[in-house]
């Protein structure tokens, strides 16, 4: 660092500040330091810096799974925002287990992160105790809730199910279908299903349900659709807790000669890339995954700079009605 300072014509303190507090250094000086560091192949020692600062330039993020594009989009946007200010993101997967999440939080806190991001509102008492005792900024993402640990950014998954059911009811549907992945710990999928049932019960309509005790797949969606369509009161419209399931149902409908949307209407969740390009295009619900990641990153940066306070932000969602109903 001393070599970089000499070459850039600044003090060692200024070099240190340019890495740890880039906004506190003018752009002209920061670029001189960057050029000097590049010419000397200098790489900051992150651990040494964290020891001096008590907190590392790391943000810890725990998600339920890495096998889901929603979390990938959120992480991509959050990482972009934080990287621009010198922070790195450390990601861990809890595999939908709040007990596993507690172990991960305990391990991640040993790295003295500047902040931590958790998914959803369900945590063990041990996790809550660890975070309260540590006192670092915490952002819970993916759900809108009251009584957050610290800050919260998301939307109501129960309202997602309600919105889809109201749409179907408005089309005159009286026989509803619901296909939900019932993995232990996937509380958000359960909430979407419960919201859907809220409206069906209120309409005094008929509901046929199918639960999958496995990860979402097109094969699982096809099996669920085939089962529902053989029942005596087969549904006129079906809501799937995931677009992958809905895609499998669309394939199976074609194989069985069942017309979508004339014989049965379909709606998924996630608005994955393929949803708009199937035949017919799939109706879906688009969650604000990228905006959640961006806003979480921005909120953390404000907290790191001593600005702002704990907030709860409801970003809402978009119900996209396409050719499948």
Secondary structure, DSSP 8 states (H G I E B T S, - for coil): -HHHHHHHTS-HHHHHHHHH-GGGS-HHHHHHHHHHHHHTT----HHHHHHHHSS-SEEEEEES-SS-HHHHHHHHHHHHHHHTTT-EEEEEE-TT-HHHHHHHHHHHHTT--SEEEEESS---HHHHHHHHHH--EEEEESS--SS-SSEEEE--HHHHHHHHHHHHHHTT--EEEEEEE--TT-HHHHHHHHHHHHHHHHTT-EEEEEEESS---HHHHHHHHHHHTTSTT--SEEEESSHHHHHHHHHHHHHHT--TTTT-EEE-SS--GGGGTSSS--BEEEE-HHHHHHHHHHHHHHHHTT-----EEE--EEEE--TT-
